[in-house]
Amino acid sequence: MTIETKAPMSGKIVLVTGATNGIGKAAALELARMGAQVVLVGRSRPKTEATVSEIFKKTGNNALDYIVADLALMSGIRQTVEAFLQKYDHLHVLINNVGGIFAQREVTAEGLEMTFALNHIGYFLLTNLLLDVLKASAPARVVNVSSDAHRFGALNLSDLQSEQSYGMGGFRAYSQSKLMNVMFTYELAQRLEGTGVTTNAMHPGAVATGFGRNNRGMIGFIFRSFGHFSLTPEQGADTVVYLASSPDVDDVTGKYFDRRKAVLSSSHSYDEAAARRLWEISAELTGIASPQPTA
Ligand SMILES: NC(=O)c1ccc[n+]([C@@H]2O[C@H](COP(=O)([O-])OP(=O)(O)OC[C@H]3O[C@@H](n4cnc5c(N)ncnc54)[C@H](OP(=O)(O)O)[C@@H]3O)[C@@H](O)[C@H]2O)c1
C-alpha cells in the first residue's frame, strides 16, 4: 500500500510508547497509514524491529523509526529522550501509552514501585523532558492513555507507591496510577496554557491486548480469558488516533475522552490541590526542574 500524497499526518512527527503491542501498536500503525513520521518506543529490540517492519509492510510508510528502552526506569526514559533529540528537532504528537498491571508488588532497580514507575513516572518524566521540543513544534499534542479503572482509584499522596496497601491483584495500585494519568493531564494542561501544546487523557475501552497477561496464576488467567468479549486493538486505538490527529480537537485541552467524546472523569480527578502536589512530588522524585504554571 502506498501513502496518499495528501496524507493527513504528513509532516508530523509522532512518538508512541508501548508501541510493540496492543493499543500503542494499532495507533502507531494507523498514524503511519495517515502519513506521519512515527517513532516507536519498545523495550525489546527484536520485537520493536519486527513491529517497525510489519507497519512498513502494511502502510508503505518508510518514515518509521524506533528507540529501545525500559520505560519503567527513569534512566530508560532519559535515554529515550536523548536518542530522540539526537535525531529530531520537532515533536508534534507524544502518545503516552505504555502501561501494565502487576499482580504482586514489584520494585524497579531504581527503587520505585513498578506500577507507579511505569504508568505514572513513565508519562510524567518523558513528557516533561520533551516539553521544550513540543512547545517549539506547536501546535503539538500530548495524548495520555488512561483507563476508566481510574474511577476506582483514590489518590493517597502519602502512599503513592502502594507500600501500605497494594490491593488484590495489583488493582488498587493500577487504578491509582490511571487516576494519576488523568490528574497529570489536567495539571499539565494548565501549565501548558498559551503554548500551543494541548493534552488530553482517554479511556480505550476493554481491549483484547497483551495487557495483564504478564501475570501468573488467577490474575493472568482472568486477563487471558478477557479477550473473548473485548474490543480489538484497532478499536481501542481509535480515540488515541482521533486525539492525535483530528482537527476537531485542535484547541481542546485538559479533557478526558471516551469513544471520541469528552466526558467527566471521576470526582477525585478534579482535586486540583492534589494534582499539584502529585506534580511536585513527581518532580522531586525525578529530579526535573518543572515549569511553573503560566496562569
Ligand atoms: N487493554 C485494555 O483493556 C485497557 C483498558 C484501559 C486502559 N488500557 C491502557 O492502555 C495502555 C496500553 O495497554 P495495552 O492494553 O495495549 O497493553 P499491552 O498489549 O500489554 O501493551 C503494552 C505495551 O507496553 C510495553 N511495555 C510494557 N512494559 C514496558 C517497559 N517496562 N518499558 C517499555 N515498554 C513496556 C509493551 O511491550 P512488549 O510488547 O515488549 O510487552 C507493549 O508494547 C496502558 O496504559 C493501559 O493501562 C488498556
The ligand as a Tripos MOL2 file, in Angstrom:
@<TRIPOS>MOLECULE
LIG
   48    52     1     0     0
SMALL
NO_CHARGES

@<TRIPOS>ATOM
      1 N1         -6.3370   -3.3570   27.2780 N.am      1 LIG1
      2 C1         -7.2850   -2.7230   27.9220 C.2       1 LIG1
      3 O1         -8.4340   -3.2000   28.0560 O.2       1 LIG1
      4 C2         -7.0210   -1.3720   28.5110 C.ar      1 LIG1
      5 C3         -8.0990   -0.7050   29.1330 C.ar      1 LIG1
      6 C4         -7.8750    0.5550   29.6570 C.ar      1 LIG1
      7 C5         -6.6120    1.1440   29.5690 C.ar      1 LIG1
      8 N2         -5.5860    0.4650   28.9730 N.ar      1 LIG1
      9 C6         -4.2820    1.1380   28.9010 C.3       1 LIG1
     10 O2         -3.7900    1.0320   27.5710 O.3       1 LIG1
     11 C7         -2.3700    1.1600   27.5770 C.3       1 LIG1
     12 C8         -1.7790    0.1240   26.6350 C.3       1 LIG1
     13 O3         -2.0920   -1.1570   27.1090 O.3       1 LIG1
     14 P1         -2.4100   -2.4080   26.1600 P.3       1 LIG1
     15 O4         -3.7240   -2.9120   26.5690 O.co2     1 LIG1
     16 O5         -2.1540   -2.1030   24.7480 O.co2     1 LIG1
     17 O6         -1.3110   -3.4160   26.7630 O.3       1 LIG1
     18 P2         -0.2040   -4.3570   26.0990 P.3       1 LIG1
     19 O7         -0.7570   -5.0650   24.9140 O.co2     1 LIG1
     20 O8          0.3150   -5.1530   27.2300 O.co2     1 LIG1
     21 O9          0.8970   -3.3200   25.5800 O.3       1 LIG1
     22 C9          1.7270   -2.6680   26.4750 C.3       1 LIG1
     23 C10         2.9090   -2.1030   25.7260 C.3       1 LIG1
     24 O10         3.8110   -1.5130   26.6870 O.3       1 LIG1
     25 C11         5.1060   -2.1110   26.5320 C.3       1 LIG1
     26 N3          5.8210   -2.1380   27.8020 N.ar      1 LIG1
     27 C12         5.4550   -2.7790   28.9440 C.ar      1 LIG1
     28 N4          6.3700   -2.5900   29.9060 N.ar      1 LIG1
     29 C13         7.3360   -1.8090   29.3730 C.ar      1 LIG1
     30 C14         8.5420   -1.2610   29.8620 C.ar      1 LIG1
     31 N5          8.9770   -1.5180   31.0980 N.pl3     1 LIG1
     32 N6          9.2820   -0.4700   29.0430 N.ar      1 LIG1
     33 C15         8.9010   -0.2200   27.7790 C.ar      1 LIG1
     34 N7          7.7550   -0.7270   27.2360 N.ar      1 LIG1
     35 C16         7.0000   -1.5150   28.0330 C.ar      1 LIG1
     36 C17         4.8130   -3.4810   25.9840 C.3       1 LIG1
     37 O11         5.9870   -4.0220   25.4150 O.3       1 LIG1
     38 P3          6.0490   -5.5920   24.9780 P.3       1 LIG1
     39 O12         5.3910   -5.6360   23.6210 O.co2     1 LIG1
     40 O13         7.5070   -5.8510   24.9390 O.co2     1 LIG1
     41 O14         5.3000   -6.3720   26.0110 O.co2     1 LIG1
     42 C18         3.7220   -3.1510   24.9860 C.3       1 LIG1
     43 O15         4.2600   -2.5580   23.8240 O.3       1 LIG1
     44 C19        -1.9310    1.0230   29.0370 C.3       1 LIG1
     45 O16        -1.6020    2.3020   29.5280 O.3       1 LIG1
     46 C20        -3.1880    0.5000   29.7460 C.3       1 LIG1
     47 O17        -3.2710    0.9480   31.0870 O.3       1 LIG1
     48 C21        -5.7560   -0.7700   28.4480 C.ar      1 LIG1
@<TRIPOS>BOND
     1     1     2 1
     2     2     3 2
     3     2     4 1
     4     4     5 ar
     5     4    48 ar
     6     5     6 ar
     7     6     7 ar
     8     7     8 ar
     9     8     9 1
    10     8    48 ar
    11     9    10 1
    12     9    46 1
    13    10    11 1
    14    11    12 1
    15    11    44 1
    16    12    13 1
    17    13    14 1
    18    14    15 2
    19    14    16 1
    20    14    17 1
    21    17    18 1
    22    18    19 2
    23    18    20 1
    24    18    21 1
    25    21    22 1
    26    22    23 1
    27    23    24 1
    28    23    42 1
    29    24    25 1
    30    25    26 1
    31    25    36 1
    32    26    27 ar
    33    26    35 ar
    34    27    28 ar
    35    28    29 ar
    36    29    30 ar
    37    29    35 ar
    38    30    31 1
    39    30    32 ar
    40    32    33 ar
    41    33    34 ar
    42    34    35 ar
    43    36    37 1
    44    36    42 1
    45    37    38 1
    46    38    39 2
    47    38    40 1
    48    38    41 1
    49    42    43 1
    50    44    45 1
    51    44    46 1
    52    46    47 1
@<TRIPOS>SUBSTRUCTURE
     1 LIG1         1 GROUP 0 **** ****
